[in-house]
């Protein structure tokens, strides 16, 4: 992370504008997904972007694969409603690159079942032609449960999106040998 005390007033103002644009990108993602907007997907992801998930279900590289992945996912989903919560953005030395963490949840209808999902996104952003886009996006789940099973969100196997019971990806402090060590890069 760059020490902002070494930046000029103009550079600091530009950094604030960039942060706002990146945070807006995170919100727009939800609208694009909820509206199934293929054109929007192509605008918010870089041409060479990567889309992954901690559980390994998503693994797409390049905008065409990413679009194909989302179009396939939309076939299993009815209406969705994405909500963005806290969004941490960090900059390095390259003014056209940043990384971030976004907390989110979604209400979805999956294969006719009303479900709620707790999501986290670990992102890298790149500025192309003056516009911020996702360079990489990794999603992970704490739970993905039918509404009537929300009382089970504390259980280890609380991801039920795929017709079986799968382990949640976080909190990593409980489920991973490395714990939350990755978080220290953002503090």
C-alpha positions as CSV (number, residue, x, y, z in Angstrom):
1,X,0.0,0.0,0.0
2,X,1.3,3.4,-0.9
3,X,1.9,5.9,1.8
4,X,-0.5,8.7,0.9
5,X,1.5,11.3,2.9
6,X,3.9,11.3,-0.1
7,X,1.2,12.1,-2.6
8,X,0.4,15.6,-3.8
9,X,-3.1,17.1,-3.3
10,X,-3.9,16.4,-6.9
11,X,-2.8,12.8,-6.5
12,X,-4.8,12.3,-3.3
13,X,-7.9,13.8,-5.0
14,X,-7.5,11.4,-7.9
15,X,-7.1,8.5,-5.5
16,X,-10.4,9.5,-3.8
17,X,-12.1,9.7,-7.2
18,X,-10.7,6.3,-8.2
19,X,-11.8,4.7,-4.9
20,X,-15.4,6.0,-5.5
21,X,-15.4,4.7,-9.1
22,X,-14.2,1.2,-7.9
23,X,-16.8,1.1,-5.1
24,X,-19.4,2.0,-7.7
25,X,-18.1,-0.8,-9.9
26,X,-18.9,-3.2,-7.0
27,X,-22.4,-2.0,-6.7
28,X,-22.9,-2.1,-10.5
29,X,-21.9,-5.7,-10.5
30,X,-25.0,-6.5,-8.5
31,X,-27.3,-4.6,-10.9
32,X,-25.7,-6.3,-13.9
33,X,-26.2,-9.7,-12.4
34,X,-29.8,-9.0,-11.3
35,X,-30.7,-7.8,-14.8
36,X,-28.8,-10.6,-16.6
37,X,-27.1,-7.9,-18.7
38,X,-24.5,-9.5,-21.0
39,X,-23.4,-6.1,-22.3
40,X,-22.9,-5.0,-18.8
41,X,-20.7,-8.0,-18.0
42,X,-18.5,-7.1,-20.9
43,X,-18.2,-3.6,-19.6
44,X,-17.4,-4.3,-16.0
45,X,-14.8,-7.1,-16.6
46,X,-11.5,-6.5,-18.4
47,X,-11.0,-8.4,-21.7
48,X,-8.4,-10.7,-20.0
49,X,-10.1,-10.9,-16.6
50,X,-10.3,-14.0,-14.4
51,X,-13.3,-15.2,-12.5
52,X,-12.9,-17.8,-9.8
53,X,-14.6,-19.1,-6.7
54,X,-13.0,-20.5,-3.5
55,X,-15.0,-23.7,-3.9
56,X,-13.6,-24.2,-7.4
57,X,-17.0,-24.1,-9.2
58,X,-16.0,-20.9,-11.1
59,X,-12.9,-20.9,-13.2
60,X,-13.1,-18.6,-16.3
61,X,-10.4,-16.6,-18.0
62,X,-11.2,-14.0,-20.6
63,X,-14.3,-12.1,-21.2
64,X,-16.0,-14.7,-23.4
65,X,-15.5,-17.5,-20.9
66,X,-16.7,-15.2,-18.1
67,X,-19.9,-14.3,-20.1
68,X,-20.5,-17.9,-20.9
69,X,-20.1,-18.8,-17.2
70,X,-22.6,-16.2,-16.0
71,X,-25.1,-17.1,-18.8
72,X,-24.9,-20.7,-17.7
73,X,-25.4,-19.7,-14.1
74,X,-28.4,-17.6,-14.9
75,X,-30.2,-20.7,-16.3
76,X,-30.4,-22.1,-12.8
77,X,-31.4,-18.8,-11.2
78,X,-34.7,-17.0,-11.1
79,X,-34.8,-13.5,-9.8
80,X,-31.9,-12.3,-7.7
81,X,-31.3,-9.3,-5.5
82,X,-27.7,-8.5,-4.7
83,X,-26.7,-6.2,-1.9
84,X,-23.2,-4.6,-1.4
85,X,-22.0,-3.8,2.1
86,X,-18.5,-2.7,3.1
87,X,-16.0,-2.3,0.3
88,X,-12.3,-2.0,1.2
89,X,-10.0,-0.7,-1.7
90,X,-6.2,-0.6,-1.5
91,X,-3.9,1.0,-4.0
92,X,-0.2,0.2,-4.7
93,X,2.3,2.0,-6.8
94,X,0.6,1.5,-10.2
95,X,-2.1,4.2,-10.4
96,X,-4.1,2.0,-12.9
97,X,-4.3,-1.0,-10.6
98,X,-6.0,-1.7,-7.2
99,X,-7.3,-4.6,-5.1
100,X,-10.2,-4.9,-2.8
101,X,-12.6,-6.8,-0.5
102,X,-16.3,-6.6,-0.8
103,X,-18.8,-8.0,1.6
104,X,-22.2,-8.8,0.1
105,X,-25.3,-10.9,0.3
106,X,-27.9,-11.9,-2.2
107,X,-31.5,-13.2,-2.2
108,X,-31.9,-15.7,-5.0
109,X,-34.4,-18.1,-6.5
110,X,-32.3,-21.2,-7.4
111,X,-34.1,-24.0,-9.2
112,X,-37.4,-22.7,-7.7
113,X,-36.1,-22.5,-4.1
114,X,-35.8,-19.1,-2.3
115,X,-32.3,-18.9,-0.9
116,X,-30.1,-16.4,0.8
117,X,-26.3,-16.2,0.3
118,X,-23.5,-14.5,2.2
119,X,-20.8,-13.6,-0.2
120,X,-17.3,-12.1,-0.1
121,X,-15.4,-11.0,-3.2
122,X,-11.6,-10.7,-3.4
123,X,-10.9,-8.4,-6.3
124,X,-8.2,-6.9,-8.4
125,X,-9.1,-3.9,-10.5
126,X,-7.5,-2.4,-13.6
127,X,-8.2,0.9,-15.3
128,X,-8.7,0.5,-19.1
129,X,-9.4,3.6,-21.3
130,X,-10.2,5.6,-18.2
131,X,-12.7,3.1,-16.8
132,X,-12.2,0.8,-13.8
133,X,-12.9,-2.9,-14.4
134,X,-12.5,-6.2,-12.7
135,X,-9.2,-7.8,-13.5
136,X,-9.8,-10.8,-11.2
137,X,-12.8,-11.6,-9.0
138,X,-12.9,-14.5,-6.6
139,X,-16.2,-15.2,-4.8
140,X,-16.6,-17.2,-1.6
141,X,-19.6,-18.2,0.6
142,X,-20.2,-18.3,4.3
143,X,-23.6,-19.8,3.6
144,X,-26.0,-20.4,0.6
145,X,-29.1,-21.7,2.2
146,X,-32.8,-22.1,1.5
147,X,-34.6,-19.3,3.4
148,X,-36.3,-21.9,5.8
149,X,-32.8,-23.3,6.7
150,X,-31.2,-20.0,7.7
151,X,-31.0,-21.1,11.3
152,X,-28.3,-23.5,10.1
153,X,-26.0,-20.8,8.8
154,X,-23.5,-21.5,11.6
155,X,-23.0,-25.1,10.4
156,X,-19.8,-26.0,8.6
157,X,-21.7,-27.5,5.6
158,X,-23.9,-24.5,5.0
159,X,-23.5,-24.2,1.2
160,X,-26.6,-25.9,-0.4
161,X,-26.6,-24.2,-3.8
162,X,-25.7,-27.3,-5.8
163,X,-28.2,-29.9,-4.4
164,X,-25.8,-31.2,-1.7
165,X,-24.2,-30.0,1.5
166,X,-20.8,-28.3,1.0
167,X,-18.4,-26.6,3.4
168,X,-18.5,-22.9,3.8
169,X,-15.4,-21.0,2.7
170,X,-15.2,-18.7,5.7
171,X,-14.6,-17.6,8.3
172,X,-11.2,-18.8,7.3
173,X,-10.0,-18.4,10.9
174,X,-12.1,-21.5,11.7
175,X,-11.7,-23.5,8.5
176,X,-8.2,-22.9,7.1
177,X,-4.7,-23.8,8.4
178,X,-3.5,-20.3,7.4
179,X,-6.5,-18.7,9.0
180,X,-7.1,-15.1,8.3
181,X,-3.4,-14.3,7.5
182,X,-4.5,-13.1,4.1
183,X,-6.5,-10.2,5.7
184,X,-3.3,-8.6,7.1
185,X,-2.4,-7.4,3.6
186,X,-5.5,-5.1,3.8
187,X,-5.0,-3.8,7.4
